[in-house]
């Protein structure tokens, strides 16, 4: 039985909603409607029903809604007059088809006084839906990240991110995170007959976005305040109709005036998860992968001295180790041992062994890792390095064992730092601690010995210190 119908399903949001429904196992209960169902090719194989439905054809809408309990009404494209008429037609068709619940995608701060010209259509649609007698959920979606895709690509290519009001934050959200909220509303999350503000979990100014692009790309990107007329000229040059030129220009005027700055937690409440697409994650797609990898691992990476309260799940730490273990070592030995300090009780045992300057930041870090070395690592060599019987080299040779364990556990610790950064984590390695105290507390049998300590989490840039200089190649290298 079809429980859900998605209108305008061929667009970016519609496809994102379909992906979210499929991920939740609801494809078989969903009908996807579009003016041109050919644009839904491939979705039937996932279990969706696809049909033709046009906002200007009431009969097609009634047929698309037949037997449906909930409808996602994705706002149409056109002048305000066209949008209002089409949305009312869809709401009337839903009522005639016996639909119980309509979820409507509106916009942030809809008002006839908004600088955003198309806001008025959302005001009228919201009012009509409320008066229809249907159950409703109104999702006031903030600006989608993808609205600026052209600007982001241009910024990486030219080093300039043009924007009206470069210091005005916008609480951007991705289509994927907005889709999660929409599916939540369609499937019973949230309260009936309620308006929700759908935004990302953080607002970013154009200047902040430019800084992120700079760090990702390794090239300077500057946010430049531009007059709205520049947008008007650009949209006209692209051949857009007058109503689109005017509407889009007014949209950027509203962004620059702060109409889209407010951050809400409603997306998390409806979607069942915090919005996962940060500005950094979204902007990564505009930077070549090899460039971004170098930036993330080395060129833009910073030693983390402060962290956000975002948790680091144990599954991620296990995945991190499963990457680190493949790093090359002598005899394929793996002397490094990683002790993850996560609980208050374990942290209380660790802090007394640290140097005073490391106590406060370690006490606030989500995870602290003791990188230790196993002095009996060679017992695993027959399995790890079967090509040669290396175990006898180390038995009874304490000096060789200690040197090999220290050298290779240090290598593995370095792999850990790089891998953590590539997984999106931030790290703060430390050697300031009393090894005797730490070993006595955590490794009293003497087999494992502490090498160094690393704080791990999602860094708070406010804790970053000025980056110190590094030796140049002429000083630190020789070519023979």
N, C-alpha and C positions, 0 to 999 in steps of 0.2 A: 504494500500500500504506500502511496506517495503521501508523506507528511509535510514536506517542505517544497516550496517552489522559489527559485531564485530568478528574479527578473534582470534584464541587461547582463546576463551571465557571461557574455563574450568579452567584457572589458577586463581591465587589470584587477579590480576588486572582485568581480565575479569569478574570475579564475582562481584568485586566492581563496575565496570562500569555498569553491569546489574542492580545492586541495585540502583545506581544513576539514571539510565534511568527509572526504575520503579517508583522511588520517584517523578520523573518529569512527570509521566503519559505518557511515550513514549514507554512502552513495546510493545504495539500493532503495532508500526512502526519499530520494530527492529528484525533483524535476528541474532541469536547467532550461530557462527560456531566453531566447534572443531573437532579435528581428531577423538575423541571418544565422540559422542554426548550423550552417556550414562552418562557422567560426568556432563551433564546439566540437569539431571533429576530434576523435580520440577519447573523449570523455565517456562515451557510451561503453567503451571497453572496460572502464572502471566500475560500471554498474549504474551510472546515471541514465535517466530518461532525458532526452533532449527534444524540445518542441520550438516551433516558431511562435513568437508573440511580439506584437508591435504596440507601443503606447498609444498610437493613433488608431488602433483597431480594437474596439471594445470586445468584439466577439472572440478574437484571438486570445485576449487576456482572460476572459471568462473560461475559455477552454483550458488554458494553461493552469488556471487556479482550481479547476474542478477536482473535488476530492482532497483538496489540500487543507491542512490545519493551520499552517504558518507560511507567510510570504515575506521574503526579503525584497523590499522595494528600493532598488538602487536608483538614485536620482538620475534623471535623463539629462541630455545635453541639448541646449537651445536657448532661445530668449526667455526672459522671465515669463512672458505670457504663454509660450509654448510649454515650458516646464510645469507651470501651474495647471494648465489644461490637461496635460498628459498624466500628471500625478493624480489629479482628481479622477480621471478616467480609470486609472489602475485601482484606486481605492474603491470606487463604485463597483468595479468588476469583482474585486475581492469580496465585497459585501454580498453581491448577487450570487457568488459561487459558494457562499457559506463558510468562507475563511474565518477563523476565530481570532487570529493574531497577525498583525502587520508590523514588521520591523522596517523602519525607514531610515535611510542614510541622509542625514541633514548636514549642517555645517556648524562650526564653532561660532557662538555669539550671533545667531541670526537676528537681524533687525533691519527695519526699513531705513534706519539711520546709519547703518554700516557703510563704510567706504567700499565694501565689496558689493558690486551691483547685483550679483546673482543671489545675494543673501535674501532678498525680498521673496523670491520664489520659495525658499525654505520656510520662511515665516508663514506664508499662506498655506503651504502643504501641511505643516505641523498643525495649524489651526483646523484645517479640514479633516485631518486624520483624527484629532481629538474629538471632534464633533460627530464623527461617523457612527459611533456606537460600537466599533470594533475594538478589541483589545489591541494595545499598541505598545511598542518600544521605539523611542526616538534616539538614534545614535548621532550625536553631533561630532562628526569626525573632524579632527584638526587637519592641517595641511599634510598631504602625503609627501614623504621624502621624494618620491618620483616626480613630483611637480617640477623639481629643480634639476632633473637629470641633465638637461642641456647645459645649464649653468655649471654644474659640477664637472662635466667633461671639458667644457671651455676653460674652467679654472686650472685644471691639470695641464692643459695644452698651452695656455697663455700666461699662467701665473697670476691671473686676476679673476676674482669672484665678484661680479657686479651685483649690488643689492641696494634697495632703498631702505636705509636705516640699518647700517651694518652692525650696530650694537643692540638692536632690538631682538630679544629671544623669540623663538617660535618652537612650540611643543610638537615637532614633527612626529608622525607615526608612519610605519610601513603598512603597505596593503596587507601583509601577512598578519601583523598584529591586530589591525582593524578587523580582518576576517575572523580571527579567533574570538573577538568580542561579539561580532555579528552572529556567529554560530552559537555562542553561549546564549545570546538573547533568543535565538530561534528554538533552542532546546531546553528552555526553562530556567536558565540562570537569571538572576536579577528579579526585581519587583515588577508586577504588571503596571501598565499605564504610567511609565516612568521615562524621564529624559536622562540620558547618560552623556557625559562629556568624554569623548574618546581621543586620548592624546598619548604621546610617548611618555616615558617616565622621567624625562629631562627635557628642558628647553635649551636650544642652542641659537646663538646669534650668528650672523654671517661671518663675523670676525673669528668666532670660535670654530666654525666649520672650515674656514680657510686655514686655521692653525692645524686642524686635524689633517687636512689634505697635505699640508706642508710636511708634517711628520710622516705620513704614509708614503708620500712620493719622493721625499728627500730633496725637493725643490721648493723654493719660496713661493707661497701663494698668498696674495694680499686681497683682503676684502675692500672693495671700493664703493663708496656711496654714490649712487647714480640717480639722476632725476627720472621721474616716471615717464617723461616724454621719450626717453631712450627705449623703454619697454614698448611704448606705443609704436615707435618707428620700427623696432625689430619685428614685432608681430605683423605689422603691415607688410614689411619686406618679405615675410614668409607667406604672404597671400591669404591670411586669415580673413574671414568675413568681419565686417565692422562690429557686429555684436560680440564676437569673440575677442577682437582687439580691445574693445572697451571693457569687457568683463575680466579678461586676464590682467589688464593694466590695473583695474580697480582692486583685483585680488592682491597684487603686490603692494598696492597702497595700503590695504588693510594689514598685511603682514608687517610692513614697515612701521605702522602706527601702533603696533602692539595688540591688535585684536585677536591674535592667535598665540599669545604668550602663556596663557594659564596652563598649568600641568594638573592633570586629574589622575586618580587611581582607578577610575571606572573601567578602563580597558582590562586591568588585572581582575577586577571583581567579576566581570562578565566572562572573560576569556579563560579564567582559571589559572592564569600564569601572568607573571610580569612581562610587559612588552620586551621581546628579546632582541629587537633590532635597534641598537644604539647608533648614533651618528657615525661612530668609528666603523662599526660593522657594515653599515650601508655604504659608506664612502670607499670602502676597500675595493668595491667592484670597478671603480674608476681608475685604479692604479694597477699597472702591470704586476702580475703575481711575483716575479722575481724581485722587482723593486720593493714591493711591500714586504717580502720576506726579509730582505736585508735591513729595511728600516725597523721592522718589528724585533728582529733578533739582535741588531747591533747599532745601526746608525742613529736611530731615534730612541732607542731603549734607555731608560733611566733606572738608577738604583732606587727602589721604592723605600721611602722612609715613613710613609703613612698610607693607610688603606681605607677603602670604603667598607661598609658593613655587609656587603654582598658576600654570601657564604661560598666556600669552595667545597663542592661535594666530594665525598670519598671516591665516587666512581671516576671523577676527573683525575684525582691523584693516582688511582690505579692505572688509568690510561696513560698518564704521564710517565709512570715507571715503565710501562710496557713499551714506550718509545725509547726511553733512555737505555734500556738493556741492550739495544742493538748497536750502540756506539762501539767503535773498535777499541780494543785493549790488548796488552801483551798476553800471549797464549790464550786469548779469548777469556781471560780471567775476569771475574766480576767481584772484586773485593769490596765494593761500596755497599753499605747498608743504609737504608733511609728510614728514619724514625719520625713519623708525622705527629707533631704535638698539636692536638685539636681541642682538648678538654681543659676546663679551668684547673682541674686537679693536676694534670700533667704539666700545665704551664707554671703552676706554683712550684713544682719541683725544678723546673728549668731556670727560672729567673734568678735565683741566688747565685748561679754559676756564671752569669753574664757580667760583662763590664758595665759600669754605671750608665754609660752613654747608650747602651743597647737595651736597657731594661724597659723603658717606657714604650718604645715603638714595638718591641716584641710582645709586650703585654697586650697590645691592641691589635696585633696581626691576626688574621683569621686562622692561619696555619704557620707553624714554624717547623722546619725540617732539620733534624740533626743528620748530617752526612758523616757516617762513620766508616771505618774500615775493619774488615774481618781478618784477624791475624791467622786464621786457619782457612783462608780462601782456597788454598791449594788442594784441599780435600775434594773439591768439586772438579778439579782439572781432568781426571780421567773421563768424565762425561762431557765437559765443555770443550776439551781439546784432545780428542781421541787419536789424532794423527801422530802425536808424540807423547811419550810418557814423561811429562814435565814435573809431576808431583815430587819425585825424589830430589829434584834440584832445590826444593824449598824445605823439605823435612830436615830439621836440625841445623838449618842455616838462617838464623834469626835476622842477620843483617840484610840478606837478600830478600827475605820475606817482608821485612818492614819497609824497605825501599820500594819494592814492587807494589805492596798494598797502598802505600802513601801516593805513589805516582799515579796508579791506575784508579784509585778511588777519587783522586782529585780530577782526573779526566772525566770520570762518570759524573762527578758533581758539576763540572762545567757543562756536560751534555744536558744535565737536569735544568740548568739555568736557561740554556738556549731553547730547549724543548718547551719549558714552561712559558717562555715569551711567545713562542710560535702558537701555543694554544690559547693565547690571549691573556695570560696571567702576568703579573708583575712580581719581581723578586728583589729581595734585599739581602745579599750574602754578607756574613759577618765572621770575623775571626777573633773578635774581642770577647773572650770568655776564659774561665779557669778550667783547663782540660782535666785537671785532677778532680775537681769538684764534680764536673759534669760526668766523667767516667764513673766516679764512685756512686753517683746517684742512679745512672741509667745502665751502666755496664759493669756491675761489681765483680763479675767473674773474670774480667780482663780480656776476654776474647775479642770483643768489639772495642774500638777506640775512636773517639771523636776526632774528626778532621776539621770541619767547619759547620756553620749554622746558616740557614737561609729562611728569611721570612717570605711567605707566599700569600698572594691574594690579588685583589683588583685595586690597583694603586689610586690614591688620591693625589692628583698633581699638585695640590697646594703644599704637599710635603717635600716636593722636589727642591733640591739645592742647585745652585748654579753649576753647570757641567764643567768639570775640571779639564784642563788641557791634556793632550796625549802626546807622546813622543812622535816626531815625524820619522819617515822612513830613513832619512839620511842618518839619523842618530841611532835608530834601533835595528838597522839591518846591515848586512854585508852581502855583496854579490861577488863570488869568487870564480 
